[in-house]
Amino acid sequence: MGFSNRIIRHFDDVLDWTPVRKSLLVLVILIVILVHYWAFQLYQMYFPSKYINYDFLMGTQWGLPLIIFLGVLLIYFGKRLEDKDWAQQLFAYLSTFYYSITLVILGYVIGLSNMTTGLVMAGAPLFGFVLFQRKIVYAAFSTATVMILALSTLSAYGYIPYAPLFKPEFFYAFKARPFYLLCMIYFALPHFVTIFGFCDLFFIRWRQRERNIHHISITDSLTNLYNRRAITHCLENALAQNAELVYPVSVVLLDVDFFKKINDAHGHLIGDKALQVVAATLQSTLRKADQVGRYGGEEFLIVLSQTELEQAVIIAERCRVAISNAYVSDEQDQRLQVTASFGVSCSEQCGYQLDKIVRQADKYLYEAKHQGRNQVVSILNTIRT
């Protein structure tokens, strides 16, 4: 398994995590970002650039370690509160406010009018909306926005310096531009990786969920075939598409013989196994383009697009023989034969109306059961065992 797949599996159920656990994830990400910034600070302390405000750097040298320590402390308490119901929302608020306020402070230090601030302002709320309730994200984002506006206003009117990490002449020196660009790339990099990386993971998980939900919505859980709604939709589409080209559509409706007796004599588990055997037999016998679903109880419906009645009867007979050759073992390991009765109809005789073509197939199915079961009946003839 590749590294990316291991990461995806680790965060596979992140959307189902508790708010505290999600908050711990946010805090860990922030600590990594802070350590990234701290590495820049340490490098400049020992190898200072001529564009760095060294006095400010040394005067605030313990600021980042203190913020990191507070983050680690929050993680410690979060781990202890992870299973506490009362702490879920409270800790989510605390962690998101810590995240947003910390990044605003760091943004002020390096300058609020740059691509790093824009990336965080655009990406962090998106990241937050995936993890937390909207009110939590709005509260933290609103606070951060007010702080940014206040700091920007104070900087614009000269009450506080803009980007105090850098010397004032830094922003006017043409030769400083490459250094400034490298600094901004350095500061933006961890935000870019975490925001876009985790959002990608979350959306992968979301897409997987959507596929799973769609599969559940169209699948019969017992037989793993289409459920009634899905197979009816397949028939509707087949009739609509083939009606335009005047291609025939055939419908096969089948019912497991004496299914109630199987349930009464051997129990519902054996009855379920019988349905599963029939479903598996139909899947292995039908063509790839054919569609089959559980229509209700012990009934199955098969949609045969671009198939004339004569060919549909042959396919139904092939399925009948395959089912009669299958068996189910009961609790005493005795083999129970399973048979089914089939009714076949076709749009060539019934037209392309769904109700009419299904009603005709149901009519022939009733005749097959009335005439002795385990046979295929259509308007053409009756094929007996």
VMD Tcl script that draws the C-alpha trace (Angstrom):
set ca {
  {0.00 0.00 0.00}
  {1.36 3.41 -1.00}
  {2.02 6.25 1.41}
  {-0.92 8.30 0.10}
  {-3.29 5.35 0.52}
  {-2.11 4.84 4.11}
  {-2.79 8.51 4.83}
  {-6.26 8.27 3.28}
  {-7.06 5.15 5.32}
  {-5.85 6.81 8.53}
  {-8.16 9.78 7.99}
  {-10.88 7.68 6.37}
  {-13.44 8.39 9.08}
  {-12.28 11.90 10.04}
  {-15.73 13.33 9.30}
  {-17.13 11.02 11.98}
  {-14.61 12.04 14.63}
  {-15.77 13.84 17.75}
  {-15.36 17.65 17.81}
  {-12.54 17.30 20.35}
  {-10.65 14.86 18.17}
  {-11.10 17.11 15.14}
  {-9.84 20.00 17.24}
  {-6.76 17.99 18.17}
  {-6.07 17.49 14.46}
  {-6.29 21.26 13.90}
  {-3.97 21.91 16.85}
  {-1.38 19.41 15.61}
  {-1.44 21.05 12.18}
  {-0.99 24.47 13.77}
  {1.92 23.26 15.91}
  {3.65 22.00 12.76}
  {3.13 25.41 11.13}
  {4.45 27.19 14.22}
  {7.56 25.01 14.31}
  {8.08 25.90 10.64}
  {7.94 29.60 11.54}
  {10.16 29.05 14.58}
  {12.81 27.46 12.35}
  {12.88 30.70 10.35}
  {13.22 32.71 13.55}
  {16.09 30.58 14.85}
  {17.91 30.76 11.52}
  {17.63 34.55 11.43}
  {18.80 34.83 15.04}
  {22.08 33.11 14.19}
  {22.38 34.09 10.53}
  {20.54 37.42 10.34}
  {19.62 38.99 7.03}
  {20.21 42.70 6.55}
  {16.49 43.10 5.87}
  {15.35 41.56 9.17}
  {14.50 43.77 12.16}
  {16.95 42.09 14.51}
  {15.88 44.08 17.58}
  {12.26 42.98 17.13}
  {13.38 39.42 16.46}
  {15.41 39.22 19.67}
  {12.79 41.08 21.70}
  {10.14 38.53 20.78}
  {12.35 35.43 20.70}
  {10.28 33.68 23.36}
  {6.93 34.52 21.76}
  {6.75 31.58 19.38}
  {8.01 28.99 21.90}
  {5.36 30.24 24.33}
  {2.60 29.96 21.72}
  {3.82 26.46 20.82}
  {3.83 25.53 24.51}
  {0.22 26.73 24.86}
  {-0.72 24.64 21.83}
  {0.91 21.53 23.30}
  {-0.89 22.23 26.58}
  {-4.20 22.44 24.73}
  {-3.46 19.11 23.03}
  {-2.72 17.56 26.43}
  {-6.02 18.74 27.91}
  {-7.86 17.81 24.71}
  {-6.66 14.22 24.98}
  {-7.97 14.08 28.55}
  {-11.32 15.57 27.52}
  {-11.77 13.56 24.33}
  {-14.57 11.38 25.74}
  {-16.35 14.11 27.71}
  {-19.64 15.19 26.17}
  {-19.66 18.58 27.85}
  {-16.23 19.44 26.41}
  {-16.98 18.78 22.74}
  {-18.26 22.18 21.62}
  {-16.29 24.12 24.22}
  {-12.98 22.65 23.12}
  {-13.87 23.15 19.44}
  {-14.45 26.86 20.10}
  {-11.24 27.11 22.11}
  {-9.07 25.40 19.50}
  {-10.48 27.32 16.52}
  {-10.04 30.65 18.33}
  {-6.49 29.69 19.28}
  {-5.83 28.73 15.65}
  {-7.26 31.92 14.15}
  {-5.84 34.40 16.67}
  {-2.39 32.82 16.50}
  {-2.33 33.05 12.71}
  {-3.51 36.67 12.82}
  {-0.63 37.54 15.16}
  {1.85 35.76 12.90}
  {0.29 37.48 9.91}
  {0.77 40.88 11.52}
  {4.43 40.11 12.23}
  {5.21 39.23 8.59}
  {2.69 41.64 7.05}
  {-1.03 41.23 6.52}
  {-1.11 42.30 2.87}
  {0.53 39.31 1.21}
  {-0.30 35.98 -0.37}
  {0.09 34.08 2.92}
  {-2.74 36.01 4.54}
  {-4.90 35.59 1.45}
  {-4.26 31.86 1.37}
  {-5.14 31.43 5.04}
  {-8.23 33.67 4.85}
  {-9.55 31.72 1.87}
  {-8.49 28.21 2.85}
  {-8.88 28.03 6.63}
  {-12.67 28.62 6.65}
  {-13.12 25.94 4.00}
  {-11.02 23.60 6.11}
  {-13.10 24.55 9.14}
  {-16.51 24.09 7.49}
  {-15.58 20.50 6.66}
  {-14.73 19.72 10.28}
  {-16.91 21.87 12.52}
  {-20.37 23.36 12.87}
  {-20.89 26.57 10.92}
  {-21.38 28.70 14.03}
  {-17.96 27.68 15.37}
  {-16.24 28.57 12.11}
  {-18.14 31.85 11.74}
  {-17.24 32.87 15.28}
  {-13.51 32.23 14.80}
  {-13.43 33.69 11.29}
  {-15.32 36.83 12.33}
  {-12.94 37.40 15.23}
  {-9.92 36.97 12.96}
  {-11.40 39.31 10.35}
  {-12.06 42.05 12.92}
  {-8.51 41.69 14.24}
  {-7.05 41.90 10.73}
  {-9.09 45.00 9.91}
  {-8.09 46.64 13.19}
  {-4.38 45.87 12.79}
  {-4.42 46.93 9.13}
  {-6.11 50.22 10.03}
  {-3.65 50.95 12.82}
  {-0.76 50.15 10.48}
  {-2.19 52.33 7.72}
  {-2.43 55.34 10.04}
  {1.02 54.76 11.52}
  {-0.02 53.85 15.04}
  {1.79 50.51 14.80}
  {4.49 49.38 12.35}
  {3.59 47.24 9.36}
  {5.31 43.82 9.31}
  {7.63 44.56 12.25}
  {9.74 41.49 11.45}
  {11.30 43.40 8.57}
  {13.12 46.73 8.54}
  {11.00 49.65 7.24}
  {13.28 50.23 4.24}
  {12.84 46.58 3.28}
  {9.63 47.32 1.38}
  {11.22 50.09 -0.70}
  {14.49 48.39 -1.63}
  {14.42 46.88 -5.10}
  {17.14 44.38 -4.17}
  {15.02 43.11 -1.27}
  {12.25 41.82 -3.51}
  {13.77 38.35 -4.16}
  {14.31 37.91 -0.40}
  {10.73 39.03 0.28}
  {9.39 36.59 -2.32}
  {11.34 33.70 -0.79}
  {10.11 34.65 2.69}
  {6.48 34.72 1.55}
  {6.84 31.37 -0.20}
  {8.42 29.94 2.95}
  {5.62 31.25 5.17}
  {2.84 30.23 2.76}
  {4.15 26.72 2.09}
  {2.87 24.94 5.25}
  {-0.55 26.56 4.89}
  {-0.75 25.53 1.26}
  {0.24 21.92 2.02}
  {-2.07 21.48 5.01}
  {-5.13 23.28 3.67}
  {-5.09 21.85 0.17}
  {-3.76 18.46 1.24}
  {-6.34 17.84 3.94}
  {-9.19 19.35 1.92}
  {-8.29 16.94 -0.86}
  {-8.38 14.04 1.61}
  {-11.73 15.20 2.96}
  {-13.26 15.51 -0.49}
  {-11.94 12.07 -1.44}
  {-13.75 10.75 1.62}
  {-16.86 12.73 0.70}
  {-16.87 11.30 -2.80}
  {-16.49 7.80 -1.36}
  {-19.44 8.46 0.92}
  {-21.54 9.68 -1.97}
  {-20.70 6.54 -3.93}
  {-21.51 4.34 -0.92}
  {-24.80 6.14 -0.29}
  {-25.73 5.85 -3.96}
  {-24.86 2.14 -3.92}
  {-26.98 1.58 -0.81}
  {-29.89 3.52 -2.32}
  {-30.06 1.32 -5.43}
  {-29.00 -2.06 -4.00}
  {-30.97 -4.77 -2.26}
  {-28.94 -5.58 0.84}
  {-29.77 -9.30 0.87}
  {-29.08 -10.23 -2.75}
  {-26.77 -7.36 -3.75}
  {-28.90 -6.86 -6.87}
  {-30.76 -3.70 -7.83}
  {-33.66 -2.96 -5.49}
  {-37.20 -2.41 -6.79}
  {-36.80 1.34 -7.27}
  {-33.50 0.95 -9.12}
  {-34.58 -1.87 -11.44}
  {-37.79 0.04 -12.22}
  {-35.66 3.05 -13.12}
  {-33.51 0.82 -15.35}
  {-36.64 -0.39 -17.12}
  {-37.91 3.17 -17.56}
  {-34.61 4.20 -19.15}
  {-34.49 1.13 -21.38}
  {-38.02 1.74 -22.63}
  {-37.40 5.45 -23.25}
  {-34.09 4.92 -25.06}
  {-35.23 2.01 -27.22}
  {-38.60 3.54 -28.06}
  {-36.87 6.29 -30.04}
  {-35.04 3.71 -32.17}
  {-37.93 1.22 -32.15}
  {-35.72 -1.49 -30.66}
  {-37.50 -4.21 -28.67}
  {-37.27 -4.38 -24.88}
  {-38.18 -7.60 -23.10}
  {-39.06 -8.06 -19.45}
  {-38.75 -11.27 -17.46}
  {-40.54 -11.53 -14.14}
  {-39.75 -14.59 -12.04}
  {-40.89 -15.90 -8.70}
  {-39.19 -18.52 -6.51}
  {-41.49 -21.55 -6.25}
  {-42.88 -22.58 -2.85}
  {-40.80 -19.94 -1.11}
  {-43.21 -19.68 1.83}
  {-42.90 -23.43 2.41}
  {-39.09 -23.10 2.45}
  {-39.36 -20.38 5.08}
  {-41.91 -22.29 7.17}
  {-40.10 -25.63 7.00}
  {-36.48 -24.52 7.26}
  {-36.53 -21.00 8.68}
  {-35.94 -17.55 7.28}
  {-32.15 -17.94 7.18}
  {-32.48 -20.79 4.69}
  {-35.06 -18.75 2.81}
  {-32.60 -15.87 2.60}
  {-29.92 -18.25 1.34}
  {-32.31 -19.47 -1.34}
  {-32.85 -15.90 -2.55}
  {-29.09 -15.31 -2.56}
  {-28.53 -18.48 -4.60}
  {-31.16 -17.40 -7.12}
  {-29.62 -13.91 -7.34}
  {-26.10 -15.29 -7.85}
  {-27.36 -17.75 -10.46}
  {-29.12 -15.01 -12.41}
  {-26.04 -12.80 -12.35}
  {-23.80 -15.58 -13.65}
  {-26.28 -16.69 -16.33}
  {-27.41 -13.38 -17.82}
  {-25.49 -11.35 -20.37}
  {-23.37 -8.37 -19.29}
  {-25.82 -5.86 -20.74}
  {-28.83 -7.43 -19.01}
  {-30.10 -5.86 -15.80}
  {-31.66 -7.74 -12.90}
  {-33.10 -6.66 -9.59}
  {-35.13 -7.93 -6.68}
  {-38.64 -6.73 -7.42}
  {-40.16 -7.65 -4.08}
  {-40.17 -10.61 -1.69}
  {-39.19 -13.63 -3.76}
  {-39.76 -11.90 -7.12}
  {-37.01 -10.80 -9.49}
  {-37.27 -8.63 -12.60}
  {-34.91 -8.82 -15.58}
  {-34.60 -6.07 -18.20}
  {-33.39 -7.23 -21.63}
  {-32.70 -4.25 -23.87}
  {-32.73 -4.71 -27.66}
  {-33.95 -8.26 -27.20}
  {-36.83 -9.80 -29.14}
  {-39.37 -12.02 -27.42}
  {-38.03 -15.29 -28.88}
  {-34.53 -14.54 -27.60}
  {-35.89 -13.38 -24.23}
  {-37.72 -16.69 -23.80}
  {-34.48 -18.57 -24.52}
  {-32.62 -16.45 -21.94}
  {-35.38 -17.02 -19.38}
  {-35.28 -20.77 -20.01}
  {-31.51 -20.76 -19.54}
  {-31.98 -19.01 -16.20}
  {-34.72 -21.46 -15.19}
  {-32.49 -24.46 -15.87}
  {-29.56 -22.88 -14.02}
  {-31.71 -22.17 -10.96}
  {-33.18 -25.70 -10.93}
  {-29.63 -27.08 -10.98}
  {-28.66 -24.96 -7.98}
  {-29.39 -25.94 -4.39}
  {-29.38 -24.69 -0.84}
  {-28.03 -26.67 2.12}
  {-30.11 -26.67 5.31}
  {-28.85 -26.95 8.87}
  {-28.56 -30.74 8.50}
  {-26.50 -30.19 5.35}
  {-29.28 -31.61 3.21}
  {-29.64 -30.19 -0.26}
  {-32.83 -28.30 -1.05}
  {-33.64 -27.79 -4.70}
  {-34.79 -24.32 -5.71}
  {-36.98 -23.67 -8.74}
  {-38.64 -20.60 -10.20}
  {-41.48 -19.69 -12.53}
  {-41.02 -17.14 -15.31}
  {-43.27 -14.75 -17.20}
  {-41.89 -12.99 -20.29}
  {-43.27 -9.95 -22.11}
  {-41.91 -7.72 -24.86}
  {-42.48 -4.21 -26.14}
  {-43.20 -5.66 -29.59}
  {-46.54 -6.90 -28.21}
  {-47.14 -4.52 -25.29}
  {-45.68 -1.23 -26.44}
  {-43.23 0.88 -24.46}
  {-45.45 1.64 -21.46}
  {-43.82 0.43 -18.25}
  {-47.02 -0.53 -16.43}
  {-48.34 -2.49 -19.38}
  {-45.16 -4.47 -20.10}
  {-44.71 -5.39 -16.41}
  {-48.39 -6.28 -16.08}
  {-48.10 -8.62 -19.07}
  {-45.02 -10.31 -17.61}
  {-46.85 -10.69 -14.29}
  {-49.82 -12.22 -16.11}
  {-47.60 -14.86 -17.76}
  {-45.83 -15.49 -14.45}
  {-49.20 -16.23 -12.86}
  {-49.98 -18.66 -15.70}
  {-46.62 -20.39 -15.20}
  {-47.38 -20.92 -11.50}
  {-50.95 -21.99 -12.25}
  {-49.76 -24.56 -14.81}
  {-47.40 -26.30 -12.40}
  {-44.47 -23.91 -11.73}
  {-40.80 -24.28 -12.78}
  {-41.52 -23.16 -16.35}
  {-41.35 -20.17 -18.70}
  {-44.54 -18.69 -20.11}
  {-44.91 -15.99 -22.75}
  {-47.35 -15.09 -25.47}
  {-45.57 -17.52 -27.80}
  {-45.78 -20.80 -25.95}
  {-45.04 -22.59 -22.69}
  {-41.67 -24.29 -22.22}
  {-42.03 -27.03 -19.63}
  {-39.37 -28.93 -17.80}
}
mol new
graphics top color blue
foreach p $ca { graphics top sphere $p radius 0.5 }
foreach p [lrange $ca 0 end-1] q [lrange $ca 1 end] { graphics top cylinder $p $q radius 0.2 }
display resetview
